[in-house]
Amino acid sequence: MLTVRALRRPFFSKDVHVLAKLGLRSEATLMDRVISGDNNISTIRLALALMVLWSHSFAFYYGTEAGEPISVLTRGLYNAGNVGVACFLIMSGALVLRSWEKSAPIDFLIKRLLRLYPAYFVAVFFGAFIVAPIYAGLPLSQVITGHFLKWLLKNIAFNGYAPVDGVFVHSPVKVINGSLWSIFFEVICYIAMTAAVVLFRKGLVPILCSVLVLLTACKMYADGMGWNPGFGIIGKLFGWPYLWFSVGSWFVTGMLFYKLRAHIPRSPAILMLIGVTIASAIWLPQQPIVAKVIVDVLYVPCLAYCLFYLCSSPKRAEEELARRYDLSYGLYLYAFPLQQMILSGFDYHVPFFIYVATAAIVTTAMAFMSWNLIERPAIFSVKHK
């Protein structure tokens, strides 16, 4: 029997023996390779960014993501874009907390700012002052002169603001870059994480567990009762509250997996059990709203386990390339407007898979330039000081 006492210390040989009897034997804990560096995190991040591009392609091309394969498999509860963003935030919760613990506060702040701001500002400038004037038929000088200061101030706060939006008039999705919302939410998570770590040094895990339970309960209630709070000025300042029920739980779960890393085994049996449990919750005969509420409880921790399981497989050859050219952030920043531009360039008449392939190639090229010209120089300016 695996005792509560055993769960309060790292897994040693006796624990591995106990796990073997349960059919859960693991040669290492789930997070060992994630922390050690012998992992496939960069490759997985690249795949997640491409998942978001793939999912958005359905929205742009068909006007809905209902036909996207993951959406079909989950009865419309989730799609590849949702899974991709969730995994990004879960991974961020673990890795950013680790970065905080390994860095002096000022170094942590500088690293976070240089990782996010330079590429972000170039991307929002591209959307606001290159894409918008071209597709809105406005002179660039007019847009910059009348709106540059407001654009600058709003985007310092990661607002994703473009002075002229809705320029893709024939697209079912009008905004220039609808992916930027998550970066604002992620930055708020960084700030909240820093405050929590400073205020609750020794009691951080119980606090995180309480926050996760509260967010999950709010999500269940909102989905079950159709509750969609706005919270007035608070919602305007900090983002749509309903989204926080998901985003907050993603980030907090990543933090918890990191803090409890010594107690979580890496087991194929657990992975299989998760798959069967989630599939049963989604597909057993029941009302869709009931399935949604049940899956609200299971989705985030199960997704986190699957994510870190994949990340913690031994490092492969492609991981070296993915680390040398970390294109995931650039892909995420540029995919949305480039996908819109490409579909418009084809005059909305192109086979779907040709459209997706073209968008992936063009966006990867843009991400490559972003990495080499902006992101990498900013990151290495800190490393080499």
C-alpha positions in Angstrom: 0.0 0.0 0.0 1.4 3.4 -0.9 1.1 5.4 2.3 0.5 9.1 2.9 3.9 9.2 4.5 5.6 7.9 1.4 4.0 10.7 -0.6 5.7 13.3 1.6 9.2 12.4 0.5 11.0 11.8 -2.8 10.6 8.4 -4.3 13.5 6.1 -3.3 14.1 2.4 -4.0 11.4 1.2 -1.5 8.8 3.5 -3.1 9.8 2.2 -6.6 9.2 -1.3 -5.3 5.8 -0.4 -4.0 4.9 1.3 -7.4 6.0 -1.9 -9.2 3.5 -3.9 -7.2 0.8 -1.4 -8.2 1.8 -1.6 -11.9 3.0 2.0 -11.8 6.7 1.4 -11.8 8.8 4.3 -13.0 12.5 4.7 -13.3 12.3 8.4 -12.5 9.7 10.9 -11.3 7.7 12.7 -13.9 9.7 16.0 -13.6 13.3 14.7 -13.4 14.2 15.1 -17.0 12.2 18.4 -17.2 14.4 19.8 -14.5 17.7 18.2 -15.6 17.5 19.4 -19.2 17.5 16.0 -20.7 14.0 16.6 -22.2 12.1 17.6 -25.3 10.6 20.8 -24.1 11.6 23.0 -27.1 10.3 20.4 -29.5 7.0 20.2 -27.7 6.7 24.0 -27.5 7.2 24.1 -31.3 4.5 21.5 -31.8 2.1 23.4 -29.5 2.6 26.6 -31.5 1.8 24.7 -34.7 -1.3 23.2 -33.0 -2.6 26.8 -32.4 -1.9 27.7 -36.1 -3.7 24.5 -37.2 -6.7 25.2 -35.1 -7.0 28.8 -36.2 -6.8 27.7 -39.8 -10.3 26.1 -39.3 -11.7 29.3 -37.9 -10.3 31.4 -40.8 -11.2 28.9 -43.5 -14.5 27.5 -42.4 -15.6 30.1 -39.9 -15.6 27.5 -37.1 -13.2 25.1 -35.3 -16.0 22.5 -34.9 -14.4 20.3 -37.6 -10.9 20.4 -36.1 -10.0 16.8 -35.2 -9.4 17.4 -31.4 -12.7 19.3 -31.3 -14.4 16.2 -32.9 -12.7 13.8 -30.5 -13.7 15.9 -27.5 -17.3 16.5 -28.7 -16.5 20.2 -29.1 -15.3 20.7 -25.5 -11.8 21.6 -26.6 -9.8 22.0 -29.8 -6.1 22.0 -30.7 -5.8 25.7 -30.1 -7.2 25.4 -26.6 -4.9 22.5 -25.8 -1.9 24.3 -27.2 -2.4 27.4 -25.2 -3.2 25.4 -22.0 0.0 23.5 -22.4 2.0 26.7 -22.9 0.6 28.1 -19.7 1.1 24.9 -17.7 4.7 24.6 -18.9 5.2 28.3 -18.1 3.9 27.8 -14.5 6.6 25.2 -13.9 9.5 26.7 -15.7 9.0 30.3 -14.7 8.7 29.2 -11.0 12.0 27.3 -11.4 13.6 30.3 -13.0 12.5 32.4 -10.1 14.0 30.0 -7.6 17.3 29.9 -9.5 17.7 33.6 -10.1 18.1 36.8 -8.1 14.8 38.8 -8.3 16.3 41.6 -10.5 17.8 39.0 -12.9 14.5 37.2 -13.1 12.7 40.4 -14.0 15.2 41.3 -16.7 15.2 37.9 -18.2 11.4 37.8 -18.4 11.2 41.3 -19.9 13.8 40.6 -22.5 12.2 37.3 -23.4 8.8 38.9 -23.9 9.0 42.6 -24.8 11.3 42.9 -27.9 9.6 40.3 -30.1 6.2 41.3 -28.8 6.7 45.0 -29.7 7.9 44.1 -33.2 4.9 41.8 -33.7 2.3 44.4 -32.6 4.1 47.1 -34.7 3.8 44.8 -37.6 0.1 44.3 -37.1 -0.7 47.9 -36.3 1.5 49.8 -38.7 2.1 47.4 -41.6 -0.9 45.1 -41.8 -3.6 47.5 -40.8 -2.7 50.4 -43.2 -2.3 48.0 -46.1 -5.7 46.3 -45.6 -7.5 49.4 -44.4 -6.3 51.5 -47.3 -4.8 54.1 -45.0 -1.5 56.0 -45.4 1.1 54.8 -42.9 2.0 58.3 -41.9 -1.6 59.0 -40.9 -1.9 55.9 -38.7 1.5 56.5 -37.0 1.0 60.2 -36.5 -2.5 59.9 -35.0 -2.1 56.8 -32.9 1.6 55.9 -32.1 1.6 57.2 -28.5 -1.6 55.4 -27.6 -0.4 52.3 -29.3 2.9 52.5 -27.3 1.3 53.1 -23.9 -1.3 50.3 -24.3 1.2 47.7 -25.5 3.6 48.4 -22.6 0.8 46.7 -20.7 0.6 43.9 -23.3 -2.8 45.1 -24.4 -2.4 43.8 -28.0 -3.8 47.2 -29.2 -3.9 48.1 -32.9 -5.4 51.6 -33.7 -7.2 50.2 -36.8 -8.6 46.7 -36.4 -11.2 44.6 -38.2 -9.4 45.2 -41.5 -10.0 41.6 -42.9 -13.5 42.4 -44.0 -14.2 39.2 -45.8 -12.8 37.0 -43.0 -15.0 35.4 -40.4 -12.4 36.6 -37.9 -12.0 40.3 -38.1 -9.2 41.1 -35.6 -5.6 41.5 -36.8 -4.0 39.3 -34.1 -6.3 37.4 -31.8 -3.5 35.4 -30.2 -2.0 38.2 -28.2 -4.6 38.0 -25.4 -2.8 35.1 -23.7 0.4 37.0 -23.3 -1.3 39.6 -21.2 -2.8 36.9 -19.0 0.6 35.2 -18.7 2.3 38.4 -17.5 -0.4 38.8 -14.8 0.4 35.2 -13.8 4.1 36.1 -13.5 3.2 39.0 -11.2 0.8 36.9 -9.1 3.3 34.1 -8.8 6.0 36.5 -7.6 3.7 37.9 -5.0 2.6 34.4 -3.8 6.2 33.1 -3.5 7.3 36.2 -1.5 4.3 36.1 0.8 3.9 32.4 1.3 7.4 30.9 1.1 6.8 27.8 3.2 3.1 27.5 2.7 3.0 27.9 -1.0 1.7 24.4 -1.9 -1.5 24.7 0.3 -2.1 28.1 -1.1 -1.7 26.9 -4.7 -4.0 23.9 -4.0 -6.7 26.2 -2.5 -6.5 28.6 -5.5 -6.7 25.6 -7.9 -9.8 24.3 -6.1 -11.4 27.7 -6.2 -10.8 28.3 -9.9 -12.0 24.8 -10.8 -15.2 25.3 -8.7 -15.8 28.7 -10.4 -15.3 27.1 -13.8 -17.7 24.2 -13.0 -20.3 26.7 -11.7 -19.9 29.0 -14.7 -20.2 26.1 -17.2 -23.1 24.4 -15.3 -25.2 27.5 -14.6 -24.2 29.7 -17.6 -22.6 32.2 -15.4 -20.5 34.7 -17.3 -19.3 37.5 -15.0 -17.9 40.7 -16.2 -16.9 42.2 -12.8 -16.9 45.7 -14.2 -13.7 47.7 -13.9 -11.9 44.6 -12.5 -12.6 42.7 -15.7 -11.5 45.6 -17.9 -8.2 45.9 -16.0 -7.3 42.2 -15.6 -9.1 40.5 -18.4 -12.4 38.5 -18.9 -13.0 36.8 -15.5 -14.3 33.6 -17.2 -11.0 33.2 -19.0 -9.1 33.4 -15.6 -10.9 30.3 -14.4 -9.0 28.4 -17.1 -5.8 30.4 -17.5 -5.2 30.7 -13.7 -5.8 26.9 -13.2 -3.3 26.1 -16.1 -0.6 28.3 -14.6 -1.2 27.2 -11.0 -1.2 23.5 -12.0 2.2 24.0 -13.6 3.5 25.5 -10.4 2.1 22.6 -8.4 3.7 20.0 -10.6 7.0 21.7 -10.1 6.7 22.1 -6.3 5.5 18.5 -6.0 8.0 17.1 -8.5 9.5 14.6 -6.1 6.2 12.9 -5.5 4.8 12.3 -9.0 5.9 9.1 -10.8 6.4 8.9 -14.5 4.3 5.9 -15.4 2.8 4.5 -18.7 0.0 3.0 -16.6 -1.0 6.4 -15.2 -0.9 7.8 -18.7 -3.2 5.1 -19.9 -5.5 5.5 -17.0 -5.7 9.3 -17.7 -6.6 8.6 -21.3 -9.4 6.1 -20.4 -10.8 8.4 -17.7 -11.0 11.5 -19.9 -12.4 9.6 -22.8 -15.1 8.1 -20.5 -16.0 11.4 -19.0 -16.4 12.9 -22.5 -18.1 10.1 -24.3 -20.3 8.2 -21.8 -24.0 8.8 -22.5 -24.9 12.1 -20.7 -25.9 15.6 -21.5 -23.0 17.7 -23.0 -23.2 20.2 -20.2 -22.8 17.4 -17.6 -19.7 16.1 -19.5 -18.3 19.6 -19.6 -18.7 20.1 -15.8 -17.1 16.7 -15.1 -14.2 17.3 -17.5 -13.6 20.7 -15.8 -12.3 18.8 -12.8 -10.2 16.3 -14.8 -8.9 18.3 -17.8 -6.1 20.5 -16.3 -4.2 18.0 -14.1 -4.6 15.2 -16.6 -3.4 17.5 -19.4 -0.4 18.6 -17.3 0.6 15.0 -16.6 0.4 14.1 -20.3 2.4 17.2 -21.2 5.2 16.6 -18.8 5.2 12.9 -19.7 6.0 13.8 -23.3 8.5 16.5 -22.3 10.4 14.1 -20.1 11.2 11.5 -22.7 14.9 11.3 -23.4 16.2 14.2 -25.5 16.1 13.5 -29.2 18.2 14.8 -32.1 15.5 17.3 -33.2 15.5 18.8 -29.7 19.0 20.2 -30.3 17.8 22.0 -33.4 14.6 23.2 -31.7 16.8 24.7 -28.9 19.2 26.3 -31.3 16.3 27.9 -33.2 13.5 28.5 -30.6 10.7 29.4 -33.0 7.7 28.8 -30.8 7.3 32.3 -29.6 7.7 33.8 -33.0 5.2 31.3 -34.5 2.7 32.2 -31.8 3.2 36.0 -32.4 2.9 36.0 -36.2 0.7 33.1 -37.1 -2.7 34.9 -36.7 -2.1 37.9 -38.9 -0.1 36.0 -41.5 -2.8 33.3 -41.8 -5.3 36.1 -42.4 -3.1 37.8 -45.0 -2.4 34.5 -46.8 -6.0 33.6 -47.1 -6.8 37.1 -48.3 -4.0 36.8 -50.8 -5.6 33.6 -52.2 -8.9 35.6 -52.4 -10.3 33.0 -50.1 -10.2 30.3 -52.8 -7.5 27.7 -52.1 -7.6 24.1 -51.0 -7.5 23.9 -47.2 -4.3 21.8 -46.9 -2.5 24.1 -49.3 -3.5 27.0 -47.3 -2.4 25.4 -44.0 1.0 24.4 -45.5 1.6 27.8 -46.9 0.7 29.5 -43.6 3.0 27.1 -41.7 6.0 27.8 -44.1 5.6 31.5 -44.2 5.0 31.8 -40.4 8.0 29.6 -39.7 10.2 31.8 -41.9 8.9 34.9 -40.0 9.6 33.2 -36.7 13.1 32.3 -37.8 13.8 36.0 -38.5 12.3 37.0 -35.2 14.5 34.5 -33.3 17.7 35.4 -35.0 17.2 39.2 -35.3 15.3 40.0 -32.1 14.8 37.2 -29.5 18.2 35.5 -29.5 20.2 38.8 -29.3 18.0 40.0 -26.4 18.3 36.6 -24.5 22.0 36.3 -25.0 22.6 39.9 -24.0 21.7 38.8 -20.5 23.5 35.5 -20.5 26.8 37.0 -21.6 26.9 39.8 -19.1 
